[in-house]
């Protein structure tokens, strides 16, 4: 009987796919007999602030960071990093000052800016904190019925605003306000027009943002170069906290040699040991066991410490310096952080002067320009704001020099012979 052979031509791409499948099947058969297993851990997520126009094609607003929750991430970093919060707070106190006033003396223009009785300094105070956290701030301008009387100004939380996609001229015509952007279906976003004196909408949103390279809608805060360092500091303190609270699990090995109990008994034994000996309040407790012999006695061995706490301490110093650098703070003493081994820094006043002239003054100048423009649009006449500066250092550098007044009628001539006799003696 004749045999018939069929020749099938296979392309090179198909051959590569067949070889790949064969190789994967071989690996699976090898892995089944291999006791070594490699675990793939989830990669660390570095915080990102980006404008995502591809994900939200079905929504009119532009996503602000991952899951549209970049401001919430900035708030989390501010609330959980001690060094970062101290930097923001010091810049906030220095920039807002004690009060603001107009150089023309017309301070009545700053008294009541809305029907709630807020002063201009109240808006100034809140918007500066938003400006430091997000790189932008927002004010709700509500026009009066008689537009010649200007508009009222209300503070708006910048973390609750998202920009509408810009028009042909790269202008943002509307903003969307939502109480919680994590649940936009529950809290339906409300559309609000952007500030424009030439339109008839009574309630408008004025948003000021600094220029950020690569961003068209949202600005990046000035400290964002240290975002990874801030997150690292949070994780360092989180590691120490969990190491203290869960002190039993990483430092002690307990082995029960009286047989393998059923799963319920194993869970009960584990919970009893965890409840009695885990945590920071268990120091000094007695570990007591009973057994019929040494063979059945439980094995209790301490796990040697790997010295990672010293590594975290050194890393924390490096992270702290990175955060201070991102905030342009040359001396940690400006934040109340004392450097170990130093009784005092003689250059403290120089660091304070550097901080005030290179950080505080530029921030004040930028925010002052925005508020002066709003006052011009509201009242129809220019205004120049002056800030009553916050005194960061109240201790004098040197003791005052006592200057003695010289009486012109009194003879102040010098007796050379008397000075020569005193010198010889």
C-alpha positions in Angstrom: 0.0 0.0 0.0 1.4 3.3 -1.0 2.0 6.0 1.6 1.0 9.5 0.8 3.0 12.3 2.4 1.6 15.8 2.5 4.1 18.7 2.6 2.8 21.8 4.4 4.7 25.0 4.0 4.9 27.0 7.2 6.0 30.7 7.3 8.9 31.8 9.5 6.6 33.7 11.9 4.5 30.5 12.4 7.7 28.5 13.0 8.8 31.0 15.7 5.4 30.7 17.4 5.6 26.9 17.4 9.1 27.0 18.9 8.0 29.4 21.5 5.1 27.1 22.5 7.3 24.1 22.7 9.9 26.0 24.8 7.2 27.2 27.3 5.8 23.7 27.6 9.3 22.4 28.4 9.7 25.1 31.0 6.4 24.2 32.6 7.4 20.5 32.8 10.7 21.5 34.4 9.1 23.9 36.9 6.8 21.1 38.1 9.7 19.1 39.3 11.7 22.2 40.5 11.2 23.1 44.2 12.6 26.6 43.6 9.9 29.1 42.9 10.5 32.7 41.9 7.9 35.2 43.1 7.2 38.4 41.1 6.7 41.2 43.6 4.6 44.2 42.5 6.8 47.1 41.4 6.9 50.2 43.6 4.6 52.9 42.2 6.3 56.2 41.9 3.7 59.0 42.2 3.0 60.7 38.9 1.2 63.9 37.9 0.2 63.7 34.3 -2.5 64.8 32.0 -4.2 61.7 30.5 -6.2 62.5 27.4 -6.4 58.9 26.2 -8.1 57.2 29.1 -11.0 59.5 29.5 -12.2 59.8 25.9 -15.8 59.5 27.2 -15.7 62.4 29.7 -15.4 66.1 28.9 -12.8 66.7 31.6 -9.1 65.9 31.5 -7.8 63.4 34.0 -5.5 64.8 36.6 -2.9 62.1 37.3 -3.5 58.4 37.9 -7.2 57.6 38.3 -7.8 61.4 38.2 -6.7 61.7 41.8 -3.4 63.5 41.7 -4.5 66.2 44.2 -5.5 63.6 46.7 -2.0 62.0 46.3 -0.5 65.4 47.0 -2.6 65.8 50.1 -1.6 62.4 51.3 2.1 63.2 50.9 1.6 66.5 52.8 -0.2 64.8 55.7 2.1 61.9 56.2 5.7 63.2 55.5 7.0 65.1 58.5 9.8 66.9 56.7 7.6 67.8 53.7 4.8 69.1 55.9 7.3 71.2 57.9 8.7 72.7 54.6 5.2 73.5 53.2 4.1 75.0 56.6 7.2 77.2 56.9 6.8 78.5 53.3 3.1 79.0 53.9 3.6 81.1 57.1 6.4 83.1 55.5 4.4 83.8 52.2 1.1 84.8 53.8 2.7 87.2 56.3 0.8 88.7 59.2 -1.6 90.7 57.1 -2.0 92.5 53.8 -2.9 96.1 53.0 -2.9 98.6 50.1 -0.2 101.1 49.8 -2.8 103.7 48.8 -4.5 103.4 52.2 -7.8 102.2 50.8 -7.9 99.1 53.0 -11.7 99.2 53.0 -11.5 97.4 49.6 -10.0 94.4 51.4 -12.6 94.2 54.3 -15.6 92.3 52.8 -15.1 90.4 49.6 -18.2 88.3 49.8 -21.6 88.0 51.6 -20.0 85.5 54.1 -17.9 88.3 55.5 -14.5 87.0 54.4 -11.7 89.5 54.2 -9.2 89.5 51.3 -6.6 88.1 53.7 -8.8 85.0 54.3 -8.7 84.2 50.6 -5.0 85.1 50.5 -4.3 82.7 53.3 -6.1 79.7 51.8 -5.0 80.2 48.2 -1.4 80.4 49.1 -1.5 76.9 50.7 -3.2 75.6 47.6 -0.6 77.3 45.5 2.2 75.6 47.4 0.5 72.1 47.3 -0.8 72.0 43.7 1.0 74.8 42.0 -2.3 76.5 41.3 -5.3 78.0 43.1 -9.0 78.9 42.3 -11.4 81.6 43.2 -15.1 81.6 42.5 -16.1 85.1 41.2 -19.9 85.8 41.4 -20.9 88.9 39.6 -23.4 91.3 41.1 -26.6 92.2 39.2 -25.1 95.6 38.5 -21.8 94.6 37.0 -20.4 98.0 37.5 -20.3 97.1 41.2 -17.9 94.3 40.5 -18.1 90.7 41.8 -17.8 88.8 45.0 -14.9 86.4 45.6 -15.1 83.0 47.3 -12.4 80.5 47.9 -12.6 77.2 45.9 -10.7 74.0 46.7 -8.4 73.4 43.8 -8.4 69.6 44.5 -12.0 69.4 43.5 -11.7 71.0 40.1 -10.9 69.4 36.7 -10.4 71.2 33.5 -12.5 70.8 30.4 -10.7 69.9 27.2 -9.4 73.1 25.6 -10.7 74.6 22.4 -8.9 75.4 19.1 -7.0 78.3 20.7 -5.8 76.2 23.7 -8.3 78.0 26.1 -10.1 76.3 28.9 -13.7 77.5 28.7 -15.1 75.4 31.5 -14.2 73.7 34.7 -15.9 70.7 36.5 -16.4 70.7 40.2 -16.9 67.4 42.1 -17.1 66.9 45.9 -15.2 63.5 45.6 -13.6 62.6 42.3 -13.1 59.0 43.5 -16.9 58.6 43.1 -17.9 60.8 40.2 -21.1 58.7 39.6 -22.3 59.3 43.2 -21.2 63.0 43.3 -22.0 64.2 39.8 -19.5 66.8 38.6 -21.0 70.3 38.0 -20.0 72.3 35.0 -18.8 75.9 35.8 -17.7 78.5 33.2 -14.1 79.8 33.4 -13.6 83.4 34.3 -14.3 85.8 31.5 -15.6 89.4 32.1 -17.0 89.6 28.6 -19.6 86.8 29.2 -22.9 87.0 31.0 -22.5 84.0 33.3 -23.0 85.2 36.9 -20.8 82.6 38.6 -17.3 82.0 37.1 -14.2 80.1 38.1 -10.9 82.0 38.1 -7.9 79.6 38.1 -4.3 80.6 38.3 -1.6 78.1 37.4 2.1 78.4 36.9 3.7 77.3 33.7 4.8 73.7 33.8 6.9 72.2 31.0 4.9 69.6 29.1 1.5 70.4 30.8 -1.3 72.2 29.2 -4.0 72.0 31.9 -2.5 71.4 35.3 0.6 72.7 36.9 3.3 70.8 38.7 4.3 71.9 42.3 7.8 73.2 42.7 8.8 70.4 45.1 7.8 67.6 42.8 11.4 66.7 42.0 11.5 65.2 45.5 8.3 63.2 45.1 10.1 59.9 45.3 12.1 61.1 48.3 8.9 62.1 50.1 7.3 58.7 49.4 10.5 57.0 50.6 10.4 58.8 53.9 6.8 57.8 54.4 7.7 54.2 53.8 10.6 54.3 56.2 8.4 55.5 59.1 5.8 53.0 58.0 8.4 50.2 58.2 9.4 51.2 61.7 5.8 51.4 62.8 5.0 47.9 61.5 8.2 46.6 62.9 7.2 47.8 66.4 3.5 46.8 66.2 4.2 43.4 64.7 7.3 42.8 66.8 6.8 39.1 67.2 6.8 37.9 63.6 10.2 39.1 62.3 12.2 38.5 65.4 11.1 35.1 66.8 10.8 31.6 65.4 8.5 29.2 67.3 8.2 25.5 66.4 5.7 23.1 68.0 7.3 19.6 68.1 4.3 17.7 69.5 2.8 16.8 66.1 0.9 18.7 63.5 -2.6 19.9 64.8 -5.6 20.4 62.6 -6.0 23.7 60.8 -8.4 25.1 63.5 -6.0 24.4 66.3 -3.1 25.8 64.4 -5.0 29.0 63.8 -5.9 29.2 67.5 -2.3 28.7 68.7 -1.1 31.3 66.2 -3.7 33.9 67.4 -2.9 33.2 71.1 0.8 33.8 70.5 0.2 36.9 68.5 -2.2 38.3 71.0 0.1 37.8 74.0 3.6 38.5 72.6 3.2 40.8 69.5 3.3 44.6 69.7 5.2 47.3 71.6 3.5 46.6 74.9 4.8 43.1 75.4 8.3 43.9 76.6 9.1 42.1 79.9 6.5 39.3 79.5 7.3 35.7 80.4 7.2 33.0 77.8 6.2 29.7 79.6 5.7 26.3 78.1 4.9 22.7 79.3 6.0 19.5 77.6 6.4 15.7 78.4 10.1 15.8 77.4 12.8 17.6 75.5 11.8 15.9 72.3 8.3 17.3 72.5 9.3 20.7 73.8 8.6 23.6 71.4 11.5 25.2 69.6 11.9 28.9 70.2 14.8 30.6 68.4 15.4 34.3 68.0 16.0 35.5 64.5 19.2 37.5 64.3 18.7 41.1 63.5 19.9 42.1 60.1 20.8 45.7 61.1 18.4 47.2 58.6 17.3 49.9 61.1 20.7 51.6 60.8 20.4 51.4 57.1 17.0 53.1 57.3 18.4 55.8 59.6 21.2 56.7 57.1 18.6 56.6 54.2 16.3 58.9 56.1 19.1 61.5 56.4 19.7 61.4 52.7 15.9 61.6 52.0 15.5 64.5 54.3 18.3 66.4 52.6 16.6 65.7 49.2 13.3 67.1 50.4 15.0 70.2 51.8 16.8 70.8 48.5 13.6 70.5 46.6 12.0 73.2 48.8 15.1 75.4 48.4 15.7 75.4 52.2 19.5 75.7 52.8 19.4 75.1 56.6 17.2 72.6 58.5 17.2 74.9 61.5 14.7 77.1 59.7 12.2 74.3 60.2 13.2 73.6 63.8 15.3 70.6 62.9 18.5 70.5 65.0 21.6 68.9 63.5 23.2 66.4 65.9 26.6 67.4 67.1 26.1 71.1 66.5 25.2 73.4 69.4 24.3 76.2 67.0 24.8 77.3 63.5 26.4 80.8 63.2 25.1 81.1 59.6 21.4 80.8 60.7 20.6 84.4 59.9 22.3 84.1 56.5 20.2 81.0 55.8 17.1 82.9 56.9 17.9 85.8 54.6 18.5 83.3 51.7 15.2 81.6 52.4 13.3 84.9 52.5 14.8 86.5 49.4 15.0 83.5 47.1 11.8 81.6 48.2 9.3 83.8 50.1 9.6 87.0 48.1 9.2 85.4 44.6 6.1 83.6 45.9 4.6 86.8 47.3 5.4 88.7 44.2 3.6 86.1 42.0 0.5 85.9 44.2 0.4 89.6 44.7 0.2 90.2 40.9 -2.8 87.9 40.7 -4.8 89.6 43.5 -3.9 93.0 42.2 -5.3 92.1 38.8 -8.5 90.8 40.4 -8.9 94.0 42.4 -8.4 96.0 39.1 -11.1 94.0 37.4 -13.5 94.2 40.3 -13.1 97.9 41.2 -12.0 99.4 38.0 -8.9 101.0 39.5 -5.4 99.7 40.2 -4.2 98.5 43.5 -0.8 97.7 45.0 -0.7 95.1 47.9 1.9 95.3 50.6 2.5 92.3 52.9 3.2 92.7 56.6 6.1 90.3 56.8 6.1 87.4 59.3 9.2 87.7 61.6 10.9 84.4 61.5 13.8 85.5 63.7 13.2 87.9 66.6 16.5 87.5 68.4 19.0 90.3 67.6 22.2 89.1 66.0 24.4 91.3 68.2 24.0 93.4 71.3 23.3 97.0 70.6 26.3 99.2 70.6 26.1 102.0 73.2 27.0 105.3 71.6 28.0 108.1 73.9 27.1 111.5 72.8 29.9 114.0 72.8 29.4 117.4 74.2 30.9 120.0 71.8 31.6 122.4 74.7 33.5 119.8 76.7 37.2 119.6 76.2 38.0 116.3 74.6 41.7 116.9 73.9 44.1 114.0 74.7 46.9 114.4 77.1 49.8 112.6 75.4 52.0 112.7 78.5 49.4 111.0 80.7 48.9 108.2 78.1 52.7 107.7 77.9 53.0 107.4 81.7 50.2 104.8 81.9 51.9 102.8 79.1 55.2 102.8 81.0 53.6 101.7 84.2 
